């Protein structure tokens, strides 16, 4: 599982991980933070539930290399922890 953090400025950001596209409909400014947690199946915008504006795609990292395409603007951070499952 991964946590994706997006800080603007960006409108309608999308992040692609392993061919699966996560999209958020709305504007993220430089003072906003959009967090998508694929383990908890949550999307929050400044701490508030943002699932209504999220497409509901929660990819997980595959073993080995994973292709990641960040949002077109702003700053995108992808966090994960190595672990056995």
Residue frames as a rotation matrix with the C-alpha (Angstrom) as fourth column:
UNK 1
0.566 0.824 0.000 0.00
0.824 -0.566 0.000 0.00
0.000 0.000 -1.000 0.00
UNK 2
-0.556 -0.748 0.362 1.06
0.764 -0.631 -0.131 3.59
0.327 0.204 0.923 -0.59
UNK 3
0.337 0.568 -0.751 0.22
0.668 -0.706 -0.234 7.12
-0.663 -0.423 -0.618 0.52
UNK 4
-0.291 -0.338 0.895 0.14
0.883 -0.456 0.115 9.83
0.369 0.824 0.431 -2.15
UNK 5
0.125 0.265 -0.956 0.32
0.629 -0.767 -0.130 13.48
-0.768 -0.585 -0.262 -1.10
UNK 6
-0.151 -0.112 0.982 -0.41
0.908 -0.408 0.093 16.26
0.390 0.906 0.164 -3.58
UNK 7
0.024 0.079 -0.997 0.21
0.536 -0.843 -0.054 19.95
-0.844 -0.533 -0.063 -2.86
UNK 8
0.725 0.432 0.537 -0.77
0.672 -0.268 -0.691 22.52
-0.154 0.861 -0.484 -5.50
UNK 9
-0.127 0.885 -0.449 -1.15
-0.649 -0.416 -0.637 24.56
-0.750 0.210 0.627 -7.40
UNK 10
-0.995 -0.069 -0.074 -2.87
-0.101 0.630 0.770 22.01
-0.007 0.774 -0.634 -9.64
UNK 11
-0.147 0.988 -0.053 -6.38
-0.912 -0.156 -0.379 21.53
-0.383 -0.007 0.924 -11.03
UNK 12
0.806 0.580 -0.116 -7.88
-0.588 0.763 -0.268 18.06
-0.067 0.285 0.956 -11.45
UNK 13
-0.194 -0.980 0.036 -4.67
-0.972 0.197 0.124 16.20
-0.129 -0.011 -0.992 -10.52
UNK 14
0.921 0.352 -0.165 -4.11
-0.368 0.926 -0.083 12.59
0.124 0.138 0.983 -11.54
UNK 15
-0.129 -0.941 0.314 -1.39
-0.933 0.223 0.283 10.14
-0.336 -0.256 -0.906 -10.55
UNK 16
0.705 0.299 -0.643 -0.72
-0.568 0.781 -0.261 6.91
0.424 0.549 0.720 -12.43
UNK 17
-0.196 -0.726 0.659 0.85
-0.908 0.388 0.156 3.95
-0.369 -0.568 -0.735 -10.64
UNK 18
-0.759 -0.196 0.621 1.37
-0.052 0.969 0.242 0.67
-0.649 0.151 -0.746 -12.44
UNK 19
-0.907 0.384 0.175 -1.09
0.229 0.100 0.968 1.68
0.354 0.918 -0.178 -15.15
UNK 20
0.015 0.931 -0.365 -3.90
0.977 0.063 0.201 2.54
0.211 -0.360 -0.909 -12.71
UNK 21
-0.608 -0.198 0.769 -4.97
0.274 -0.961 -0.031 6.19
0.745 0.192 0.638 -12.69
UNK 22
-0.165 0.506 -0.847 -6.11
0.950 -0.149 -0.274 7.96
-0.265 -0.849 -0.456 -9.50
UNK 23
-0.556 0.012 0.831 -7.93
0.443 -0.842 0.308 11.23
0.704 0.539 0.463 -10.26
UNK 24
-0.373 0.427 -0.824 -9.29
0.760 -0.369 -0.535 14.04
-0.532 -0.826 -0.187 -8.10
UNK 25
-0.040 0.449 0.892 -11.77
0.791 -0.532 0.303 16.57
0.611 0.718 -0.334 -9.45
UNK 26
0.896 0.316 -0.313 -11.05
0.441 -0.718 0.538 20.01
-0.055 -0.620 -0.782 -8.06
UNK 27
0.466 -0.732 0.497 -8.33
-0.111 -0.606 -0.788 22.56
0.878 0.312 -0.364 -7.42
UNK 28
0.626 -0.425 -0.653 -5.48
0.779 0.303 0.549 22.03
-0.035 -0.853 0.521 -4.96
UNK 29
0.841 -0.329 0.430 -3.74
-0.204 -0.929 -0.310 25.31
0.501 0.173 -0.848 -4.03
UNK 30
-0.126 -0.988 -0.090 -0.29
-0.124 0.105 -0.987 25.77
0.984 -0.113 -0.135 -2.52
UNK 31
-0.567 -0.050 0.822 -1.85
-0.799 -0.209 -0.564 25.86
0.200 -0.977 0.078 0.96
UNK 32
0.553 0.821 0.143 -3.91
-0.832 0.552 0.047 22.67
-0.041 -0.145 0.989 0.41
UNK 33
-0.694 -0.711 0.114 -2.97
-0.701 0.704 0.118 19.01
-0.164 0.002 -0.986 0.84
UNK 34
0.518 0.763 -0.386 -4.68
-0.826 0.563 0.004 16.09
0.220 0.317 0.923 -0.85
UNK 35
-0.571 -0.687 0.450 -3.79
-0.782 0.622 -0.043 12.71
-0.250 -0.376 -0.892 0.69
UNK 36
0.496 0.641 -0.587 -4.75
-0.760 0.647 0.064 9.37
0.420 0.414 0.807 -0.84
UNK 37
-0.402 -0.562 0.723 -4.09
-0.844 0.533 -0.055 6.29
-0.355 -0.633 -0.688 1.34
UNK 38
-0.134 0.341 -0.930 -4.42
-0.756 0.571 0.319 3.01
0.640 0.747 0.181 -0.55
UNK 39
-0.860 -0.152 -0.487 -4.28
0.162 0.824 -0.543 0.89
0.484 -0.546 -0.684 2.62
UNK 40
-0.771 0.582 -0.260 -7.04
0.185 -0.186 -0.965 2.72
-0.610 -0.792 0.036 4.47
UNK 41
-0.436 0.575 0.692 -8.96
0.880 0.112 0.461 3.36
0.187 0.810 -0.555 1.21
UNK 42
0.407 0.526 -0.747 -9.28
0.678 -0.722 -0.140 7.05
-0.613 -0.449 -0.650 2.05
UNK 43
-0.292 -0.440 0.849 -8.89
0.780 -0.624 -0.055 10.36
0.554 0.646 0.525 0.24
UNK 44
0.379 0.385 -0.842 -8.71
0.828 -0.547 0.123 13.53
-0.413 -0.744 -0.526 2.32
UNK 45
0.019 -0.291 0.957 -8.47
0.604 -0.759 -0.243 17.19
0.797 0.582 0.162 1.36
UNK 46
-0.421 -0.301 0.856 -7.06
-0.436 -0.760 -0.482 19.31
0.796 -0.576 0.189 4.18
UNK 47
-0.961 -0.069 0.269 -8.11
-0.271 0.446 -0.853 16.57
-0.062 -0.892 -0.448 6.61
UNK 48
-0.105 0.990 0.094 -11.73
-0.708 -0.008 -0.706 16.34
-0.698 -0.141 0.702 5.38
UNK 49
-0.108 0.165 0.980 -13.20
0.376 0.920 -0.113 13.37
-0.920 0.356 -0.162 3.51
UNK 50
-0.252 -0.064 -0.966 -12.68
-0.721 -0.653 0.232 13.88
-0.645 0.755 0.118 -0.24
UNK 51
-0.664 -0.018 0.747 -13.99
0.257 0.934 0.250 10.58
-0.702 0.358 -0.615 -1.61
UNK 52
0.433 0.902 0.010 -16.84
0.369 -0.167 -0.914 12.40
-0.823 0.399 -0.405 -3.43
UNK 53
0.735 -0.221 -0.642 -14.27
-0.591 -0.673 -0.445 14.08
-0.334 0.706 -0.625 -5.70
UNK 54
-0.405 -0.900 0.161 -11.99
-0.754 0.428 0.499 11.02
-0.518 0.080 -0.852 -6.05
UNK 55
-0.010 0.417 -0.909 -12.44
-0.909 0.375 0.182 8.29
0.417 0.828 0.375 -8.68
UNK 56
0.658 0.382 0.649 -12.01
-0.699 0.629 0.339 5.46
-0.279 -0.677 0.681 -6.13
UNK 57
0.726 -0.507 -0.464 -8.94
0.017 0.689 -0.725 3.82
0.687 0.519 0.509 -7.70
UNK 58
0.675 -0.496 0.546 -6.53
-0.691 -0.166 0.704 2.59
-0.259 -0.852 -0.454 -4.99
UNK 59
0.630 -0.480 -0.610 -3.53
-0.230 0.635 -0.738 0.89
0.742 0.605 0.290 -6.64
UNK 60
0.824 -0.498 0.269 -0.90
-0.168 0.239 0.956 -1.03
-0.541 -0.833 0.113 -4.72
UNK 61
0.133 -0.873 -0.470 2.75
-0.981 -0.185 0.066 -1.33
-0.145 0.452 -0.880 -5.61
UNK 62
0.936 0.062 -0.347 3.79
-0.166 0.946 -0.280 -4.55
0.311 0.319 0.895 -7.31
UNK 63
0.591 -0.798 0.120 6.95
0.282 0.344 0.896 -6.40
-0.756 -0.495 0.428 -6.36
UNK 64
-0.166 -0.751 0.639 9.89
0.951 0.050 0.305 -4.88
-0.261 0.659 0.706 -8.23
UNK 65
-0.954 -0.275 -0.121 9.84
0.224 -0.919 0.323 -1.74
-0.200 0.281 0.939 -10.35
UNK 66
0.072 0.997 0.006 6.68
0.881 -0.061 -0.470 0.34
-0.468 0.039 -0.883 -10.64
UNK 67
-0.636 -0.201 0.745 6.04
0.616 -0.714 0.332 3.12
0.465 0.670 0.578 -13.15
UNK 68
0.031 0.604 -0.796 4.72
0.841 -0.446 -0.306 6.28
-0.540 -0.660 -0.522 -11.46
UNK 69
-0.452 -0.067 0.890 3.49
0.633 -0.727 0.267 9.39
0.629 0.684 0.370 -13.29
UNK 70
-0.662 0.113 -0.741 3.00
0.625 -0.462 -0.629 12.38
-0.413 -0.880 0.235 -10.98
UNK 71
0.483 0.846 -0.225 0.37
0.648 -0.518 -0.558 15.12
-0.589 0.123 -0.799 -11.21
UNK 72
0.395 -0.278 0.876 0.98
0.840 -0.276 -0.466 17.62
0.371 0.920 0.124 -14.02
UNK 73
0.017 -0.383 0.924 1.75
-0.147 -0.915 -0.376 20.48
0.989 -0.129 -0.072 -11.62
UNK 74
0.702 0.209 0.681 2.38
-0.665 -0.149 0.731 21.07
0.255 -0.966 0.035 -7.93
UNK 75
-0.486 -0.864 0.131 4.29
-0.838 0.417 -0.353 18.56
0.250 -0.281 -0.926 -5.82
UNK 76
0.683 0.645 -0.342 3.44
-0.538 0.762 0.361 14.86
0.494 -0.063 0.867 -5.67
UNK 77
-0.431 -0.778 0.457 4.97
-0.897 0.312 -0.313 12.66
0.101 -0.545 -0.832 -2.95
UNK 78
0.533 0.521 -0.667 4.58
-0.425 0.846 0.322 8.87
0.732 0.112 0.672 -2.90
UNK 79
-0.293 -0.584 0.757 5.37
-0.954 0.120 -0.276 7.10
0.071 -0.803 -0.592 0.39
UNK 80
0.652 0.452 -0.608 5.54
-0.374 0.890 0.260 3.39
0.659 0.058 0.750 1.07
UNK 81
0.155 -0.577 0.802 7.04
-0.907 0.237 0.347 0.94
-0.390 -0.781 -0.487 3.54
UNK 82
-0.310 -0.322 -0.895 8.84
-0.643 0.764 -0.052 -2.20
0.700 0.559 -0.444 2.42
UNK 83
-0.229 0.247 0.941 7.23
-0.847 0.426 -0.318 -5.23
-0.480 -0.870 0.112 4.00
UNK 84
-0.987 -0.053 -0.154 6.47
-0.113 0.906 0.408 -8.89
0.118 0.420 -0.900 3.50
UNK 85
-0.154 0.973 0.169 2.93
-0.952 -0.100 -0.289 -10.02
-0.265 -0.206 0.942 2.86
